[in-house]
Amino acid sequence: MRISANELLGQLLDSGTFVSWDRPPVEPPITPRYRQELVEAAVRAGTDESVLTGEGLLRGRRVAVIACEFAFLAGSIGVAAAERIVSAVERATELGLPLIASPTSGGTRMQEGTVAFVQMVKIAGAVTVHKAAGYPYLVYLRDPTMGGVFASWGSLGHITFAAPGALIGFLGPRVYEALYGKPFPPGVQTAENLYRNGVIDGVVPVEVFRRIAHRALSVASGAVLPVSAEPGWAAPVLSPVTAANPSASAWDSVLSTRRPGRPGIRDLLRHVTQRVPLSGTGQGESDRTVVLALARFGGQPCVVFGHDRAGQRGEHTMGPAALREARRAMALAKELRLPLVLVIDTVGAALSKEAEERGLAPEIARCLADLVTLDTPTVSILLGQGTGGGALALLPADRVLAAGHGWLAPLPPEGASAIVFRDTAHAPELADAQGIRAIDLHRDGVVDRIVGEYPDAAAEPVAFARRMVLAVTEELAALRATPTGELRALRQVRYRRLGLTGVVY
């Protein structure tokens, strides 16, 4: 069921806190007939234009808001509505306020023609400046959101959710049928379908989006919050030497990371606060072998991205879409000026025709380039299996932590054995020779800190997850004390010198 702009504001904001920013709409040259349409639309909708702007409180937090009114000429955007939107975005930027936009629109206002169409350029530009200043931009799409509105400010959110059942798309179904003489395929332009395909982050009613927005803004604020002690929270995090078991073979570690009960990224997220799960690349791709979220590790706000061991089955492993989602996580961290936490736990990137044709290798390269040069603190966790380029793409961070049995290798040991010995029987031998264990990686400068397993994370999943979360919290706190420009320089020096310990030129 469609809700009006005023109803949206009433459900989204704290009661009685909305303050309008709107001035009388500007009036470009218009025909008498169009002027009469505007008068009738205002009477019908109870608003003076197709959009309302202002500020209010969301669970006590001051926010700027933009809400479309569909009853006013189908929420269409002309010069006056665009000017109101841009003025609100610029004011939010000037005041340093997070911005929540809720479009519902048929698109460009046809009565104003091309000049209305190009208004989307200045709206997108203003939103981009707002985001570049480090301020959050959250989008809640309502029924319907179509055309240029969806193709501009409706698709630029740091996070984007939609109302259940909302019609969302670029080309309107009636236009498609008029142009091509057949109906548009059913079920495509729905919020639910866009969520399944990684275009938006979720489908929720307004009251749920209010809670999501509150959590997202709490994380995106960048403020460090105190965390009350929890039972078992202060479980020991041992030094790298004592946390790893030097007597365990590399093959022991490989087998340990393959145990079904071993905790993964979702187990870590159960022990953090203010989680906001996100989904997909925002560009029509989604890969269920990875997880993306905003969260707080012990009060430290961050973007979290990593491999989901529960989503990997047989040949179904991370593909190019997963890496593009990783790059979305990096962009979120950069734009919101938040630390980035990456979790490595993969059997390897996909080996398939589709993965090759959709650019798997170039995406690994882009991930490496983005991560090495990212202007925000980064922590990488070698949580379990670390196979191939899919693992390497998430590795080069300011601090690299490893579980006691975590390992990193260019191929699974069986694959390496097949190359060297033309069989898989030598996998244990080759795993030891390659130095893939956490303790070997620490010795070689790849890993900074090892979080112990006693004797195995699968045997103590809750205690281990808490230890790892605490270790990440400590590393994030330490990294916050270093200027980001300095962090980037140190990161590049670190990887420039990797492997050269003891080498004499």
C-alpha positions as CSV (number, residue, x, y, z in Angstrom):
1,M,0.0,0.0,0.0
2,R,1.4,3.4,-1.0
3,I,2.0,5.9,1.8
4,S,2.2,9.7,1.4
5,A,5.3,11.8,2.0
6,N,3.8,13.0,5.3
7,E,3.0,9.5,6.3
8,L,6.5,8.4,5.5
9,L,8.0,11.2,7.6
10,G,5.7,10.4,10.5
11,Q,6.7,6.8,10.5
12,L,10.4,7.4,9.9
13,L,11.1,10.3,12.3
14,D,10.6,10.8,16.0
15,S,7.1,12.1,16.6
16,G,6.8,15.9,16.2
17,T,10.4,16.5,15.2
18,F,10.1,17.2,11.5
19,V,11.0,20.8,10.5
20,S,10.4,21.8,6.8
21,W,13.1,23.4,4.8
22,D,10.8,24.1,1.8
23,R,10.3,27.5,0.3
24,P,7.6,28.3,-2.3
25,P,8.5,26.4,-5.5
26,V,10.4,28.2,-8.2
27,E,8.3,28.7,-11.4
28,P,9.9,28.2,-14.8
29,P,8.0,29.4,-17.9
30,I,4.9,27.3,-18.1
31,T,1.7,27.2,-20.1
32,P,-1.7,28.1,-18.6
33,R,-2.8,24.5,-19.0
34,Y,0.2,23.2,-17.1
35,R,-0.3,25.9,-14.4
36,Q,-3.8,24.6,-13.9
37,E,-2.5,21.0,-13.6
38,L,-0.2,22.2,-10.8
39,V,-3.0,23.8,-8.9
40,E,-5.1,20.7,-9.2
41,A,-2.2,18.5,-8.2
42,A,-1.6,20.6,-5.1
43,V,-5.2,20.3,-4.0
44,R,-5.3,16.6,-4.6
45,A,-2.0,15.8,-2.8
46,G,-2.1,18.4,-0.1
47,T,1.5,19.5,-0.9
48,D,2.8,22.3,-3.1
49,E,5.2,20.1,-5.1
50,S,6.1,16.5,-5.6
51,V,8.8,16.5,-2.9
52,L,9.1,17.5,0.7
53,T,12.4,18.3,2.4
54,G,13.5,19.1,5.9
55,E,15.1,17.7,9.0
56,G,14.1,15.8,12.1
57,L,15.2,13.4,14.7
58,L,15.6,9.6,14.1
59,R,15.8,8.0,17.5
60,G,17.3,11.2,18.7
61,R,19.8,11.6,15.9
62,R,19.5,14.7,13.7
63,V,19.0,13.8,10.0
64,A,18.0,15.6,6.8
65,V,15.2,14.0,4.8
66,I,13.8,14.1,1.2
67,A,10.4,12.5,0.6
68,C,8.5,12.3,-2.7
69,E,4.8,12.6,-2.9
70,F,3.3,10.4,-5.6
71,A,-0.1,12.0,-5.5
72,F,1.4,15.2,-6.9
73,L,1.6,14.4,-10.7
74,A,2.8,10.9,-10.0
75,G,5.8,12.2,-8.0
76,S,7.4,13.4,-11.2
77,I,10.5,15.7,-11.0
78,G,10.6,19.0,-12.9
79,V,12.7,22.1,-12.4
80,A,10.9,23.2,-9.1
81,A,11.1,19.8,-7.5
82,A,14.8,19.3,-8.6
83,E,15.7,22.7,-7.2
84,R,14.1,21.8,-3.9
85,I,16.0,18.5,-3.8
86,V,19.3,20.0,-4.6
87,S,18.9,22.8,-2.1
88,A,18.1,20.2,0.6
89,V,21.1,18.1,-0.3
90,E,23.4,21.2,-0.3
91,R,22.0,22.3,3.1
92,A,22.5,18.8,4.6
93,T,26.1,18.9,3.4
94,E,26.7,22.4,4.8
95,L,25.2,21.3,8.1
96,G,27.1,18.0,8.1
97,L,23.9,16.0,8.4
98,P,23.3,12.4,7.2
99,L,20.7,12.4,4.5
100,I,17.8,10.0,4.0
101,A,16.0,10.1,0.7
102,S,12.7,8.3,-0.1
103,P,11.8,8.5,-3.8
104,T,8.5,7.4,-5.3
105,S,8.1,8.8,-8.8
106,G,7.1,8.0,-12.3
107,G,10.3,9.8,-13.4
108,T,10.8,13.0,-15.3
109,R,7.9,15.4,-15.6
110,M,6.7,15.2,-19.2
111,Q,5.0,18.6,-19.2
112,E,8.5,20.2,-18.9
113,G,10.2,18.1,-21.4
114,T,14.0,17.8,-21.8
115,V,14.8,20.6,-19.3
116,A,13.2,18.5,-16.6
117,F,15.0,15.4,-17.8
118,V,18.5,17.0,-17.4
119,Q,17.7,18.0,-13.8
120,M,18.7,14.6,-12.8
121,V,22.3,15.6,-13.5
122,K,22.4,18.3,-10.9
123,I,20.7,16.1,-8.3
124,A,23.2,13.3,-8.8
125,G,26.0,15.9,-8.7
126,A,24.8,17.3,-5.3
127,V,24.4,13.8,-3.8
128,T,28.0,12.9,-5.0
129,V,29.4,16.0,-3.3
130,H,27.5,15.2,-0.1
131,K,29.0,11.7,-0.1
132,A,32.5,12.9,-1.0
133,A,32.3,15.1,2.2
134,G,32.0,11.9,4.2
135,Y,28.3,12.1,5.1
136,P,26.0,9.1,4.8
137,Y,23.3,8.9,2.1
138,L,20.6,6.3,2.8
139,V,17.8,5.5,0.3
140,Y,14.4,4.0,0.9
141,L,12.5,3.3,-2.4
142,R,8.7,3.4,-2.4
143,D,6.1,2.2,-4.8
144,P,6.7,3.1,-7.6
145,T,10.2,4.4,-8.3
146,M,10.9,4.6,-12.0
147,G,12.8,6.3,-14.8
148,G,15.3,9.0,-14.3
149,V,14.6,9.2,-10.5
150,F,15.7,5.6,-10.1
151,A,18.6,6.1,-12.5
152,S,20.0,9.1,-10.6
153,W,19.5,9.9,-6.9
154,G,17.4,6.7,-6.3
155,S,20.5,4.6,-7.0
156,L,23.3,6.4,-5.3
157,G,22.7,5.4,-1.7
158,H,25.4,4.0,0.5
159,I,22.7,1.6,1.5
160,T,19.4,1.1,-0.4
161,F,16.3,-0.6,0.8
162,A,12.8,-0.7,-0.7
163,A,9.2,-1.2,0.4
164,P,7.6,-4.6,0.0
165,G,6.0,-5.1,-3.4
166,A,7.3,-1.8,-4.8
167,L,7.5,-1.4,-8.5
168,I,11.0,-0.3,-9.3
169,G,12.7,0.0,-12.6
170,F,14.0,2.2,-15.4
171,L,11.5,1.9,-18.3
172,G,7.9,2.0,-17.3
173,P,5.8,-1.1,-18.3
174,R,3.3,1.0,-20.2
175,V,6.0,2.7,-22.2
176,Y,7.6,-0.7,-23.0
177,E,4.3,-2.0,-24.3
178,A,3.6,1.1,-26.4
179,L,7.1,0.9,-27.9
180,Y,7.4,-2.8,-28.5
181,G,3.8,-4.0,-28.7
182,K,4.1,-6.6,-26.0
183,P,3.9,-6.6,-22.2
184,F,7.0,-6.3,-20.1
185,P,8.0,-9.6,-18.5
186,P,6.2,-9.9,-15.2
187,G,8.0,-10.0,-11.8
188,V,11.2,-8.2,-13.1
189,Q,10.6,-4.7,-11.8
190,T,9.8,-5.6,-8.2
191,A,11.7,-4.7,-5.1
192,E,12.0,-8.4,-4.2
193,N,13.5,-9.3,-7.6
194,L,16.0,-6.5,-7.4
195,Y,17.1,-7.7,-4.0
196,R,17.6,-11.2,-5.2
197,N,19.8,-9.9,-8.0
198,G,22.0,-7.7,-5.9
199,V,20.6,-4.3,-7.0
200,I,19.3,-3.2,-3.6
201,D,20.2,-4.3,0.0
202,G,16.8,-5.4,1.2
203,V,13.0,-5.2,1.2
204,V,11.4,-4.0,4.5
205,P,8.5,-1.9,5.7
206,V,9.1,1.6,6.9
207,E,9.1,0.8,10.6
208,V,11.9,-1.8,10.0
209,F,13.9,0.6,7.8
210,R,13.7,3.1,10.6
211,R,15.6,0.6,12.8
212,I,18.1,-0.2,10.0
213,A,18.7,3.5,9.4
214,H,19.4,4.0,13.1
215,R,21.9,1.2,13.2
216,A,23.6,2.3,9.9
217,L,23.9,5.9,11.0
218,S,25.3,4.8,14.4
219,V,28.0,2.9,12.6
220,A,28.6,5.5,9.9
221,S,29.0,8.3,12.4
222,G,32.5,6.9,13.1
223,A,32.1,7.4,16.8
224,V,33.7,4.8,19.1
225,L,31.3,3.6,21.7
226,P,32.1,2.0,25.1
227,V,31.2,-1.7,25.3
228,S,30.0,-3.2,28.5
229,A,31.7,-6.4,29.7
230,E,30.1,-9.6,28.6
231,P,30.6,-13.1,30.1
232,G,33.6,-14.6,28.4
233,W,34.4,-11.5,26.4
234,A,37.8,-11.1,27.9
235,A,38.9,-14.6,26.9
236,P,42.7,-14.5,26.4
237,V,44.3,-13.5,23.1
238,L,47.8,-14.9,23.3
239,S,51.0,-13.7,21.6
240,P,51.8,-15.0,18.1
241,V,54.4,-17.4,19.3
242,T,52.4,-19.1,22.1
243,A,49.0,-18.9,20.3
244,A,50.1,-21.2,17.5
245,N,50.9,-24.8,18.0
246,P,54.3,-25.3,16.3
247,S,54.0,-29.1,16.5
248,A,50.8,-29.2,14.3
249,S,51.6,-29.9,10.7
250,A,50.4,-27.8,7.8
251,W,48.1,-30.7,6.8
252,D,46.7,-30.8,10.4
253,S,45.7,-27.1,9.9
254,V,44.2,-27.8,6.5
255,L,42.0,-30.6,7.9
256,S,41.0,-28.5,10.9
257,T,39.8,-25.6,8.6
258,R,37.6,-28.1,6.7
259,R,35.8,-29.4,9.7
260,P,32.0,-28.8,9.3
261,G,31.6,-27.2,12.7
262,R,34.3,-24.6,12.3
263,P,33.0,-21.0,12.9
264,G,32.9,-18.7,10.0
265,I,32.2,-15.0,9.4
266,R,28.6,-15.2,10.5
267,D,29.7,-16.6,13.8
268,L,32.0,-13.6,14.3
269,L,29.1,-11.2,13.4
270,R,27.0,-12.7,16.2
271,H,29.5,-11.3,18.6
272,V,29.5,-7.7,17.2
273,T,26.9,-5.0,17.7
274,Q,24.7,-2.8,15.5
275,R,24.9,-5.1,12.5
276,V,23.4,-3.9,9.2
277,P,23.5,-6.7,6.6
278,L,23.9,-5.5,3.0
279,S,23.6,-7.4,-0.2
280,G,25.1,-7.5,-3.7
281,T,27.1,-5.2,-5.8
282,G,24.3,-2.6,-6.3
283,Q,24.9,-3.3,-10.0
284,G,22.7,-6.3,-10.6
285,E,25.0,-9.0,-9.2
286,S,24.9,-11.0,-6.0
287,D,27.1,-13.8,-4.7
288,R,25.9,-15.8,-1.7
289,T,29.4,-17.1,-0.9
290,V,30.3,-13.7,0.7
291,V,28.8,-11.4,3.4
292,L,28.8,-7.6,3.5
293,A,27.7,-5.6,6.6
294,L,28.1,-2.5,8.6
295,A,29.0,-3.3,12.2
296,R,30.8,-2.4,15.4
297,F,33.6,-4.6,16.8
298,G,33.7,-3.8,20.5
299,G,32.4,-0.3,19.9
300,Q,34.7,0.3,16.8
301,P,32.6,1.1,13.7
302,C,33.6,-0.5,10.5
303,V,32.6,-2.1,7.2
304,V,32.8,-5.9,7.2
305,F,33.3,-8.1,4.1
306,G,34.3,-11.7,3.8
307,H,33.9,-15.2,2.6
308,D,31.0,-17.2,4.0
309,R,32.0,-20.8,4.4
310,A,28.4,-21.8,4.7
311,G,27.7,-20.6,1.2
312,Q,30.4,-22.6,-0.5
313,R,29.5,-26.0,-1.8
314,G,31.5,-28.1,-4.2
315,E,32.2,-26.1,-7.3
316,H,30.0,-23.2,-6.1
317,T,32.7,-20.9,-4.9
318,M,33.3,-17.1,-5.1
319,G,33.0,-15.6,-8.6
320,P,33.6,-12.2,-10.1
321,A,30.4,-10.8,-8.5
322,A,31.9,-11.6,-5.0
323,L,35.0,-9.6,-5.9
324,R,32.9,-6.7,-7.2
325,E,31.0,-6.8,-3.9
326,A,34.3,-6.7,-2.1
327,R,35.1,-3.5,-4.1
328,R,31.8,-2.1,-3.0
329,A,32.8,-2.7,0.6
330,M,36.1,-0.9,-0.1
331,A,34.2,2.1,-1.6
332,L,31.8,2.2,1.3
333,A,34.7,2.3,3.8
334,K,36.4,5.1,1.8
335,E,33.2,7.2,1.4
336,L,32.0,6.8,5.0
337,R,35.6,7.0,6.3
338,L,35.3,3.8,8.2
339,P,37.8,1.1,8.9
340,L,37.4,-2.1,6.7
341,V,37.5,-5.6,8.2
342,L,38.0,-8.4,5.7
343,V,37.6,-12.1,6.4
344,I,39.4,-14.8,4.4
345,D,37.8,-18.2,4.4
346,T,37.6,-19.7,0.9
347,V,38.3,-22.9,-0.9
348,G,39.3,-20.7,-3.9
349,A,37.8,-18.7,-6.6
350,A,35.4,-20.2,-9.1
351,L,36.8,-22.3,-11.9
352,S,34.2,-22.0,-14.6
353,K,33.5,-20.7,-18.1
354,E,31.2,-18.0,-16.7
355,A,33.9,-16.8,-14.2
356,E,36.5,-16.5,-16.9
357,E,34.2,-14.6,-19.3
358,R,32.9,-12.2,-16.6
359,G,36.4,-11.1,-15.6
360,L,37.5,-13.1,-12.5
361,A,41.2,-12.4,-12.9
362,P,40.8,-8.6,-13.6
363,E,38.5,-8.3,-10.5
364,I,41.2,-9.9,-8.3
365,A,43.7,-7.4,-9.7
366,R,41.4,-4.5,-9.0
367,C,40.7,-5.7,-5.5
368,L,44.4,-5.8,-4.8
369,A,45.0,-2.3,-6.3
370,D,42.0,-0.8,-4.4
371,L,43.0,-2.4,-1.1
372,V,46.7,-1.5,-1.2
373,T,45.9,2.1,-1.8
374,L,42.7,2.5,0.3
375,D,42.7,5.6,2.5
376,T,41.2,4.0,5.6
377,P,42.5,1.6,8.3
378,T,42.2,-2.1,7.2
379,V,42.3,-5.4,9.1
380,S,42.3,-8.7,7.4
381,I,41.5,-12.0,9.2
382,L,42.8,-15.3,7.9
383,L,39.9,-17.2,9.5
384,G,40.2,-20.6,7.9
385,Q,41.1,-21.8,4.4
386,G,43.0,-19.3,2.3
387,T,43.2,-20.6,-1.2
388,G,44.4,-18.8,-4.3
389,G,43.6,-15.4,-5.8
390,G,40.2,-15.3,-4.0
391,A,42.0,-15.2,-0.7
392,L,44.9,-13.0,-1.9
393,A,42.4,-10.3,-3.0
394,L,41.4,-9.7,0.6
395,L,44.8,-10.0,2.2
396,P,46.9,-6.8,1.9
397,A,45.7,-4.9,5.0
398,D,47.4,-2.7,7.7
399,R,47.1,-5.6,10.1
400,V,46.7,-9.3,9.2
401,L,45.4,-11.6,11.9
402,A,45.2,-15.4,11.6
403,A,43.4,-18.1,13.4
404,G,45.8,-20.7,14.9
405,H,45.0,-23.2,12.1
406,G,44.4,-20.6,9.3
407,W,46.5,-21.1,6.2
408,L,47.2,-19.3,2.9
409,A,48.4,-21.0,-0.3
410,P,48.3,-20.4,-4.1
411,L,46.3,-23.6,-4.6
412,P,44.8,-26.2,-2.3
413,P,47.5,-28.6,-1.3
414,E,45.9,-31.3,-3.5
415,G,46.1,-29.0,-6.5
416,A,49.7,-28.1,-5.8
417,S,50.5,-31.8,-5.5
418,A,48.9,-32.5,-8.8
419,I,51.1,-29.9,-10.5
420,V,54.4,-31.0,-8.9
421,F,53.9,-34.7,-8.5
422,R,51.0,-35.4,-10.9
423,D,49.0,-36.9,-8.1
424,T,47.2,-35.7,-4.9
425,A,49.0,-38.1,-2.5
426,H,51.8,-35.7,-1.8
427,A,49.4,-32.9,-0.6
428,P,50.5,-33.2,3.1
429,E,54.2,-33.1,2.2
430,L,53.8,-30.2,-0.1
431,A,51.7,-28.2,2.4
432,D,54.5,-28.4,4.9
433,A,57.1,-27.5,2.3
434,Q,55.2,-24.4,1.1
435,G,55.0,-22.8,4.5
436,I,51.3,-22.2,4.5
437,R,50.6,-22.4,8.3
438,A,49.8,-19.3,10.4
439,I,53.0,-19.7,12.3
440,D,55.0,-19.8,9.0
441,L,53.2,-16.8,7.7
442,H,54.0,-14.9,10.9
443,R,57.6,-15.8,10.5
444,D,57.6,-14.5,6.9
445,G,55.9,-11.2,7.8
446,V,52.6,-12.0,6.1
447,V,50.7,-12.3,9.4
448,D,51.0,-9.9,12.3
449,R,49.1,-11.8,15.0
450,I,47.8,-15.3,15.6
451,V,44.6,-15.9,17.6
452,G,44.8,-19.3,19.3
453,E,42.6,-22.4,18.9
454,Y,42.3,-24.7,21.9
455,P,42.8,-27.2,20.3
456,D,40.6,-26.4,17.4
457,A,38.0,-23.6,16.7
458,A,35.4,-26.2,15.8
459,A,35.7,-27.5,19.4
460,E,35.2,-24.1,21.0
461,P,33.3,-22.0,18.4
462,V,31.9,-19.4,20.8
463,A,35.0,-18.8,22.8
464,F,37.1,-18.6,19.6
465,A,34.8,-16.2,17.9
466,R,34.9,-13.9,21.0
467,R,38.7,-14.0,21.1
468,M,38.9,-13.1,17.4
469,V,36.4,-10.3,17.7
470,L,38.4,-8.9,20.7
471,A,41.6,-9.1,18.8
472,V,40.1,-7.2,15.8
473,T,38.8,-4.6,18.3
474,E,42.2,-4.1,19.7
475,E,43.8,-3.8,16.3
476,L,41.2,-1.3,15.1
477,A,41.7,0.8,18.2
478,A,45.5,0.9,17.6
479,L,45.1,1.8,13.9
480,R,42.8,4.7,14.7
481,A,45.7,6.5,16.4
482,T,47.7,6.6,13.1
483,P,46.8,9.2,10.4
484,T,45.2,7.5,7.3
485,G,47.8,9.0,4.9
486,E,50.6,7.5,7.0
487,L,48.8,4.1,7.2
488,R,48.6,4.0,3.4
489,A,52.4,4.8,3.1
490,L,53.3,2.2,5.7
491,R,51.1,-0.4,4.0
492,Q,52.8,0.1,0.7
493,V,56.3,-0.1,2.3
494,R,55.2,-3.3,4.1
495,Y,54.2,-5.1,0.9
496,R,57.1,-3.7,-1.1
497,R,59.6,-5.4,1.3
498,L,57.6,-8.6,1.7
499,G,59.8,-11.7,1.1
500,L,63.1,-9.7,1.2
501,T,63.9,-10.3,4.9
502,G,67.6,-11.2,5.0
503,V,68.1,-10.4,1.4
504,V,71.3,-8.5,0.6
505,Y,71.3,-6.3,-2.5
